Amino acid sequence: MDPLEDGWPVSSLEAEGMDPARLAELERKFEAGEYPAPDSLLIARNGKLVYERYWNGFRRDTPHDLRSATKSVTSMLTGVALEQKLLPGVDAPILPLLSRYAPFQNEDERKGRLTLRHLLEMRTGLACNDWQQDSPGQEERMYDSRDWVKFILDLPMAEEPGQSSAYCTGGVVVLGALVEDAAGMSFPEFSRRHLFEPLGITHFEWEEADGGRTDTGGHLRLRPRDFAKLGQVMLDGGRWQGQQLIPEDWVRESTVGRHPLGDSKYGYLWWVNTFGIGDTPVDAWFARGNGGQYVFVFPSQSLVAVFTGSLYNEPESALAVELCGRFVLTSALRK
């Protein structure tokens, strides 16, 4: 491991109690074509970077499109905005804060009960489900609209907010707009001041959302070493090298899986699940995005693992979950 002037202390797998043979075996399987190699795999344990490899032409300084893992970064920054009292609270109705978009189509009293918490938990009640191609608010339809926030706010209601979970990228774009308006600055600038600059992250790119907003639901580009820093901040209760960046109670609230969504439970834009490694259950929370973008946080193991990939819309997009369990966690759990 090479020390760089980016804030990461470095160590070795052996020094931090991990079995290098498991990672060597994984590398051999990549070379043999048994698994498609990710674009990167990085591991931090005990606050130190202990493993860093790149494949497929990617390098340490190549920013990677994080796709929907971006949503978890948006959650972190929403916690900052709430801590600064820029937003009135997670249970505050959002429509009064977005009056610039009024009048809203498909008027419905249930829409008036939509709160920040519903956006954070993917429980908006809006007719928006990215996993259903015919859903009125499906993300591809939003991308084709001229104003993404207006498009989402104009959707019909499918049910009462909070009734059930449905994965809706557009709701996270609305959340980003709320933070922008409350902070009086663009979301990229807010992220620079309150998260990236304190972390020493200088290479980051947010995409614009049509309508003059920021795509806070996807496509943030970060270097994998910087992506790993975000996982370390979450592991350390919102701190980076002693500096509190994200409120500790927000980290705690964000990583409680209160409701099922897909194959996991969901917190505030963070996925929550338990890995079964032999007879040992290991709790985890993680950010994930299409193509194989993951940052896994294993609090009991003081462990953070980052995968990036380019397997967009492929079944192997989720392969990192298996590889993290079979090779990374087993390396950490060596007797």
Buried (B, 14 or more C-beta within 10 A) or exposed (E): BEEEEBBBEBBEBEEBBBBBEBBEBBBEBBEEEEBBBBBBBBBBBBBBBBBBBBBEEBEBEBBBBBBBBBBBBBBBBBBBBBBEEBBBEBEBBBBEBBEEBEEBEEEBEBBBBBBBBBBBBBBBBBBBBBEEEEBBBBBEBBBEBEBBBBBBBBBBBBBEBBEEBBBBBBBBBBBBBBBBBBBEBBBBBBBBEBBBEBBBBEEBEBBEBBBEBBBBBBBBBBBBBBBBBBBBBBBBBBBBBEEBBBBBEBBEBBBEBBBEBEEBBBBBBBBBBEBEBEEEEBBBBBBBBBBBBBBBBBBEBBBBBBBBBBBEEBEBBBBBBEBBBBBBBBBBBEE
